[in-house]
Amino acid sequence: MTSSTLESLLADVAGGRIAVPEALAQLPSAVSGSALTAEATVDLDRARRCGFPEVVFAQGKTAAAVVEIFERQHASGQRCFATRVSDEQAAAVRVRFPEVLENPVARTVRVGAPPDIQGTVVVVTAGTSDRPVAEEALETLHWMGCETDLVVDVGVAGPHRLPAQLKRLERADAIVVAAGMEGALPSVVGGWVACPVIAVPTSVGYGASFGGLAALLGMLNSCASNVTVVNIDAGFKAGYVAGMIARGRAT
């Protein structure tokens, strides 16, 4: 619970809107910065320390657990965001929060208005098969309050396609590139722009791609100096890092 929500809690007690026993039940989270649920300890102090609230990795959690975490965050005035969400989990969140914004391609749900828009991130895919990872990055950026642009299907097998999009790339504060197969696209993009490029290897490819390992190794060996790499299929991590860069450059 943040200091502002603690003040709100005390004001509710003073105004008679919350009984003292109920306020006492909420007080430990105000002191510790955490809220206990049946399956988790929710970090309600993350936004103060790190700039953004805790994000829920929904994979392996029950639908009830995701809803309960969102309830704790929402009660503390925080924006909610979950990744790797199943259909069952999304349905449960939808029942509790009808205003939820869902993206079934990205497998994400988010609740709450984003902060003021700052910074621009362009998300690029080598092929349409990389779209789910790119969508996860986009949803992360929307939650963080960044302007976004999506450029799809400009992989190196069609070398004429990328130059046609350069004006869109040049306006970015940071770029996310999602690519599978041999993972060559981030290096090509990096050679055209003056901003950081966050490369995301995807698990798209035939047998020797080893579930994205070939793309990961190719990206790690990029000769483009402005390219850095996140984990395989880690659209969230790429979007988060790019969002921090973009918002930082915009201030």
C-alpha positions in Angstrom: 0.0 0.0 0.0 1.4 3.4 -1.0 1.5 6.5 1.3 -1.4 8.0 -0.7 -3.6 4.9 -0.1 -2.7 4.9 3.6 -3.9 8.5 3.7 -7.0 7.5 1.9 -7.6 4.6 4.4 -7.2 7.0 7.4 -9.5 9.5 5.8 -12.1 6.8 5.3 -11.9 5.9 9.0 -12.2 9.5 10.0 -15.2 10.0 7.7 -16.9 6.9 9.0 -16.8 5.1 5.7 -14.6 2.2 7.0 -15.0 0.6 10.4 -11.9 0.4 12.6 -11.7 -3.4 12.5 -11.7 -3.4 8.7 -9.0 -0.7 8.7 -6.9 -2.7 11.1 -7.1 -5.6 8.7 -5.7 -3.5 5.9 -3.1 -1.8 8.1 -0.3 -4.5 7.9 -0.1 -4.1 4.1 0.2 -0.3 4.6 3.2 -0.8 6.9 5.0 -3.6 5.1 4.2 -2.6 1.5 2.8 -6.1 0.8 -0.6 -7.7 0.7 -1.1 -11.4 1.4 -3.5 -13.5 -0.7 -4.2 -17.2 -0.5 -1.4 -17.9 -3.0 0.9 -14.8 -3.2 2.5 -11.9 -1.4 1.7 -8.9 -3.6 4.4 -6.3 -3.7 2.5 -3.0 -3.4 5.6 -0.9 -3.0 7.1 -1.8 -6.4 5.8 1.3 -8.2 7.6 3.6 -5.6 10.8 1.7 -5.9 10.9 0.8 -9.5 8.5 3.2 -11.3 5.8 0.6 -12.2 3.6 -1.8 -10.3 4.3 -5.5 -10.0 3.3 -7.4 -13.1 1.6 -10.8 -12.7 3.1 -13.8 -14.5 -0.1 -15.8 -14.7 1.3 -19.1 -15.9 0.8 -21.8 -13.3 -1.5 -19.7 -11.1 -5.2 -20.4 -10.6 -7.7 -18.1 -12.0 -8.8 -17.1 -8.5 -5.2 -16.2 -7.6 -4.9 -13.8 -10.5 -8.2 -12.1 -9.7 -7.2 -11.8 -6.0 -3.9 -10.2 -6.9 -5.6 -7.8 -9.2 -8.1 -7.0 -6.4 -5.2 -6.1 -4.0 -3.5 -3.9 -6.5 -6.7 -2.2 -7.6 -7.7 -1.5 -4.0 -4.3 0.2 -3.6 -4.9 2.4 -6.6 -2.5 0.6 -8.9 -2.8 -0.4 -12.5 -2.9 -4.2 -13.0 -1.2 -6.2 -15.8 -0.8 -9.9 -16.2 1.0 -11.9 -18.9 0.8 -15.5 -20.1 -2.9 -15.5 -19.2 -5.1 -18.6 -20.0 -8.6 -18.3 -21.4 -9.9 -19.4 -18.0 -7.9 -16.7 -16.2 -9.0 -14.0 -18.6 -12.6 -15.0 -18.2 -12.3 -14.8 -14.4 -10.7 -11.3 -14.5 -13.4 -10.2 -17.0 -16.2 -11.2 -14.5 -14.5 -9.3 -11.7 -13.3 -6.3 -13.8 -15.7 -5.7 -16.7 -13.5 -2.8 -17.9 -10.5 -5.2 -18.5 -8.5 -4.8 -21.7 -7.7 -8.2 -23.1 -5.4 -9.3 -25.9 -5.8 -13.0 -26.6 -3.0 -13.0 -29.1 -0.6 -11.6 -26.5 -2.2 -13.6 -23.8 -2.4 -10.5 -21.5 -5.0 -8.6 -19.5 -4.7 -5.2 -18.0 -6.9 -3.0 -15.8 -6.6 0.7 -15.1 -5.7 3.8 -17.2 -2.1 4.1 -18.3 0.0 7.1 -17.2 0.5 10.1 -19.5 2.0 9.0 -22.8 5.8 9.5 -23.0 8.2 8.2 -25.5 7.8 6.2 -28.7 8.6 2.6 -29.3 8.4 0.8 -32.6 7.8 -3.0 -32.5 9.0 -4.9 -35.5 8.4 -8.5 -36.5 10.4 -10.5 -39.0 7.4 -12.6 -39.9 3.7 -12.9 -39.0 4.5 -16.0 -36.9 6.4 -13.7 -34.5 3.2 -11.7 -33.9 2.2 -13.1 -30.4 5.6 -12.1 -29.0 5.3 -8.7 -30.5 1.8 -8.3 -29.2 3.0 -9.1 -25.7 5.6 -6.3 -26.0 3.0 -3.9 -27.4 0.6 -4.6 -24.5 3.4 -4.0 -22.0 4.2 -0.7 -23.7 0.5 0.4 -23.6 0.4 -0.4 -19.9 3.5 1.6 -19.3 2.2 4.6 -21.2 4.3 4.7 -24.4 3.2 5.6 -27.9 3.6 2.5 -30.1 3.9 1.6 -33.8 3.8 -2.0 -35.1 5.7 -2.9 -38.3 5.0 -6.5 -39.3 6.6 -9.0 -41.7 9.8 -7.2 -42.8 12.3 -10.1 -42.4 15.6 -10.4 -44.2 14.2 -12.9 -46.8 12.5 -9.8 -48.4 15.3 -7.2 -48.1 13.2 -4.5 -50.0 10.6 -4.5 -47.2 12.5 -2.9 -44.4 13.8 0.3 -46.2 10.2 1.1 -47.0 9.5 1.5 -43.3 12.6 3.5 -42.3 10.7 6.8 -41.6 8.6 4.9 -39.0 11.7 3.5 -37.4 13.6 6.8 -37.3 11.1 8.4 -35.0 11.5 5.8 -32.3 13.1 6.3 -28.9 13.7 2.5 -28.8 12.8 -0.4 -31.1 11.8 -3.9 -30.3 12.6 -6.5 -32.9 11.0 -10.0 -32.7 12.5 -12.6 -35.0 12.8 -16.4 -35.1 14.6 -18.6 -37.6 18.3 -17.3 -37.8 17.4 -14.1 -35.9 19.2 -11.8 -38.4 16.7 -8.9 -38.5 17.8 -7.0 -35.3 21.3 -6.5 -36.7 19.9 -5.1 -40.0 17.5 -2.8 -38.1 20.4 -1.7 -35.8 22.4 -0.6 -38.8 19.7 1.9 -39.8 18.8 3.7 -36.6 20.3 5.8 -33.8 18.3 4.4 -30.9 18.6 1.2 -28.8 17.3 -2.0 -30.4 15.9 -4.7 -28.1 16.1 -8.0 -29.9 13.7 -10.8 -28.9 14.4 -14.3 -30.3 11.3 -16.2 -30.9 10.8 -20.0 -30.8 9.6 -19.9 -34.5 11.6 -22.1 -36.9 12.3 -25.6 -38.0 14.3 -28.3 -36.1 17.7 -26.7 -36.1 16.3 -23.5 -34.7 16.2 -25.5 -31.4 13.1 -23.6 -30.1 14.7 -20.2 -30.6 18.2 -21.0 -29.4 19.7 -20.4 -32.9 18.0 -17.0 -33.0 19.2 -16.2 -29.5 22.8 -17.0 -30.3 22.7 -15.1 -33.6 21.4 -12.0 -31.8 23.9 -12.3 -29.0 26.6 -12.2 -31.7 25.2 -9.2 -33.5 27.8 -6.8 -34.9 25.4 -3.9 -34.6 26.6 -1.9 -31.5 23.1 -0.7 -30.5 21.5 -4.2 -30.3 20.9 -5.9 -26.9 19.0 -9.2 -26.4 16.4 -10.6 -24.0 15.3 -14.2 -23.5 13.5 -16.4 -26.0 9.8 -15.3 -26.5 10.3 -12.7 -23.8 8.0 -10.0 -25.3 7.2 -8.6 -21.9 10.8 -8.1 -21.0 11.6 -6.5 -24.3 8.6 -4.2 -24.1 9.4 -3.2 -20.5 13.1 -2.4 -21.1 12.2 -0.5 -24.3 9.4 1.4 -22.4 11.9 2.5 -19.7 14.3 3.7 -22.3 11.7 5.6 -24.3 10.1 7.3 -21.3 13.5 8.2 -19.9 14.5 9.8 -23.2 11.2 11.7 -23.4 11.7 13.4 -20.0 
